[in-house]
Amino acid sequence: MTTTETREVGSVPNTAAEILSAVQGLAPSLRARSVEIEEARRMPADIVEMLRAAGVFRMGFSAEFGGPNLTSMEQTRVLEELARADASVGWCGMIGMDSGLYSAYLTPDAVRELFPTPDTITGGMVQPNGRAERVPGGYMLTGKYSLGSGITHADRISAGALTCTDGQVDINPTGNPNWIVTVLAPEDVKMIDTWNSTGLAGSGSIHYEVDGVFVPEQHVFNFSRPKSRSGPLSAPDALMRKMPGVPLGTARAALDYARAVISEKTNSQTGQAWKDHYRAQFVLGQCEMDYLTIRHAVYGSLEHKWQLLNGDATYPDLTPDERVGSVLIALKAFRESLSIVRRLYDLLATASIYKPSLLDRSMRDLTTMCQHVMAQDVIVQSAGAHFLGGEPGFPFALGITE
């Protein structure tokens, strides 16, 4: 473990307002170090500790485990502010805070063992790329994983797997392969430095392997069976709800940058101020309109789902429309944020293409973000199939876990 073992838990911000304020205070320093973060291809250790001290990684924990009990909307807002400072930092914050969201599906004893403080950082992935052979007391895990965002600074690493008995994949009562997520220590995995990416370069999203590691039964969970939490954050889609904060924050930074450039720039041939030019006015106004529209849609959809799940409804009670709304809007947030940056990039023309231009980095970061499954066509297909009673290509996005 890292410094989480010795940190004074009470010294870390522990309300939504305190965490947001702490992150806003960090933003100038993070922004000033964006080139360093990108060149390092991972989060520098001191920045990891700055985020830990700001309460970023505890956002998913309930009060029972010392956390701030933030809503999905509050989590998203903090991540938006982080990504506004630096997209890679926002992405790592979004992944690292999953410790608290995973805690819903583990027993209280296991939560306290695996996450000794609410500032414990998780990295890795949950997709079942591994095989977990049943053995007395747990599983023997083997698998190869890609895109392990944040594992270079993580205290715990997640690794999804299908369970097996005598070499055969187990089938659950619904007729599907039995999917679990294991929680490992960093020393249990072999890290492979593959991360030389177009965008999100500072996220350290390297590959990793697990070769015959024993995982105790209590360190394994399934998203369909919460064990230590009820309410909105025990629903299986909670992991994905806060994701739109990262593209929204990245787009906001690009809009702020473009507005500042346009306010000062003049045409070198005519001497006309860009701020007086129709095209600059129109593009900036249109991009702001699209940003405000999707941002309000994101928070509105999150609030609507939160209210449903904070009442009498459980996740299985939700209608297809109630399940799908926030998912489709999240996808739209990724794509619309990229569209906004692309239009601003074109507006500023050759001024956009040079490193370390913020627009250049924002374009690359959002292009990379949009390769994530949550921004892919399979999400749209899954929504349509769910409406029509068909087979979703990526059911987990809809909270279907078995």
Secondary structure, 3 states (H helix, E strand, C coil): CCHHHCCCHHHCCCCHHHHHHHHHHHHHHHHHCHHHHHHHCCCCHHHHHHHHHHCHHHCCCCHHHCCCCCCHHHHHHHHHHHHHHCHHHHHHHHHHCHHHHHHHHCCHHHHHHHCCCCCCCEEEEEEEEEEEEEECCEEEEEEEEEEECCCCCCCEEEEEEEEEECCEECECCCCCECEEEEEECHHHCEEECCCCCCCCHHHCCEEEEEEEEEEEHHHEECCCCCCCCCCHHHCCCHHHHCCCHHHHHHHHHHHHHHHHHHHHCECCCCCCEHHHCHHHHHHHHHHHHHHHHHHHHHHHHHHHHHHHHCCCCCHHHCCHHHHHHHHHHHHHHHHHHHHHHHHHHHHHHHHHCCCCCHHHHHHHHHHHHCCCHHHCHHHHHHHHHHHHCCCCCCHHHHCCCC
